[in-house]
């Protein structure tokens, strides 16, 4: 018997929810339109490179740092893109991350529209970093940022888009 689209979609959504909930212990969720960067703390000055640009809070990309050390810059970069365009899709967020210094070849994101053409409830963008994954999920006006483990060398499983 052929499986229905609804059954397949429900399994996909349940699987995605499970994957996100497994990573929830390493996450932070902020409404980007209500919260400015005070929730983001500056990196340790001894680990932050001096030639990398920093924002007004001293948050900067740490090229040789861990994924956790780069969460503030990752969060700030995604927030800036969403401040510019609250309806930004995954590709647009990824472009913003590339502009902020993250490697385009290590990015992936989920589709911004469903198979029926409606807007997706959430968009997830991930960047591989030092054996881990920096993951941002935009759902409505909320933004969650997580550090997660790679699965078979990738950050997002299933059908994803890349540059």
C-alpha positions in Angstrom: 0.0 0.0 0.0 1.4 3.4 -0.9 2.1 5.8 2.0 0.1 9.0 2.0 1.8 12.4 1.8 0.3 13.3 5.1 1.8 10.2 6.9 5.2 10.9 5.3 5.0 14.6 6.3 4.0 13.7 9.9 6.9 11.3 10.2 9.3 14.0 8.8 8.0 16.6 11.2 8.2 14.2 14.1 11.7 13.2 13.2 12.7 16.9 12.9 11.2 17.7 16.2 13.0 14.8 17.8 16.4 15.9 16.3 15.8 19.5 17.5 14.8 18.4 20.9 17.9 16.2 21.3 20.0 19.4 20.7 17.8 21.6 22.8 20.2 21.2 25.8 22.7 23.3 23.9 20.4 26.0 22.7 19.5 29.6 23.3 16.2 31.1 21.9 15.6 34.8 21.5 13.1 36.8 19.6 15.4 38.8 17.3 13.0 41.7 16.9 12.7 42.2 20.6 16.1 41.4 21.9 19.3 43.1 20.8 22.7 41.6 21.5 23.0 42.0 25.2 22.2 38.3 25.5 25.4 37.7 23.5 28.6 37.9 25.4 32.0 38.9 24.0 34.6 36.3 23.4 37.6 36.1 25.7 40.0 38.8 24.4 42.9 36.3 24.7 41.3 34.0 22.1 39.8 36.7 19.8 42.0 37.5 16.8 42.9 41.2 16.5 42.6 41.3 12.7 38.9 40.1 12.7 36.2 42.8 12.7 34.2 43.0 15.9 30.8 44.5 16.4 30.0 47.3 19.0 29.9 44.7 21.8 33.3 43.3 20.9 31.8 40.1 19.5 33.9 38.7 16.6 34.5 35.6 14.6 37.2 33.3 16.2 38.6 31.5 13.2 40.7 29.0 15.2 38.1 28.8 18.0 35.5 26.1 18.8 31.9 26.1 17.7 30.9 27.3 21.2 33.4 30.1 21.0 31.8 31.2 17.8 28.1 31.1 19.0 28.1 34.8 19.8 29.2 35.8 16.3 27.0 33.2 14.7 23.9 34.5 16.7 24.8 38.1 16.1 25.2 37.5 12.3 21.9 35.7 12.0 20.1 38.4 14.1 21.5 41.1 11.9 20.2 39.4 8.7 16.8 38.9 10.3 16.7 42.5 11.5 17.2 43.5 7.8 14.6 41.1 6.6 12.4 39.3 9.1 11.1 37.0 6.3 14.6 36.0 5.2 14.8 32.5 3.8 17.5 29.9 4.5 19.7 30.9 1.6 19.5 34.6 2.5 20.5 33.8 6.1 23.4 31.6 4.8 24.5 34.5 2.6 24.5 36.8 5.7 26.7 34.2 7.5 29.1 34.0 4.6 29.3 37.8 4.6 30.2 37.5 8.3 33.1 35.2 7.6 31.6 31.7 7.8 32.7 29.3 5.1 30.0 28.9 2.4 31.2 25.4 1.5 30.3 24.2 5.0 26.7 25.5 5.1 23.4 23.8 4.5 19.8 24.9 5.1 16.3 23.5 4.9 13.7 24.5 2.3 11.8 27.7 2.9 8.7 26.4 1.3 6.8 23.2 1.6 6.1 20.8 -1.3 2.7 22.5 -1.7 4.3 25.9 -2.1 3.4 27.4 1.2 5.9 29.0 3.5 7.7 26.5 5.9 6.9 26.9 9.6 10.6 27.1 10.3 13.9 27.4 8.5 17.1 25.8 9.8 20.6 26.9 8.7 23.7 25.0 9.8 27.5 25.6 9.5 30.1 22.9 10.1 32.7 24.2 12.5 35.6 22.3 14.1 33.9 18.9 14.1 30.6 20.4 15.4 27.6 22.3 13.9 26.4 25.8 14.6 22.7 25.6 14.0 20.1 28.4 13.8 16.4 27.8 13.6 14.0 30.6 12.7 10.4 29.8 13.6 8.0 32.8 13.4 9.6 35.6 15.3 11.8 33.3 17.4 15.4 32.3 16.8 17.1 29.4 18.4 20.8 28.8 18.1 22.4 25.5 19.0 25.7 23.7 18.9 25.3 20.1 17.8 27.3 17.1 16.8 27.7 16.1 13.1 26.0 13.0 11.9 28.1 11.2 9.3 30.0 14.4 8.6 26.9 16.6 8.0 24.9 18.9 10.2 21.4 18.5 8.7 20.0 15.2 7.6 17.5 14.8 4.8 16.9 17.1 1.8 18.9 20.3 2.3 20.1 23.1 0.1 23.8 24.2 -0.2 25.7 26.7 -2.2 
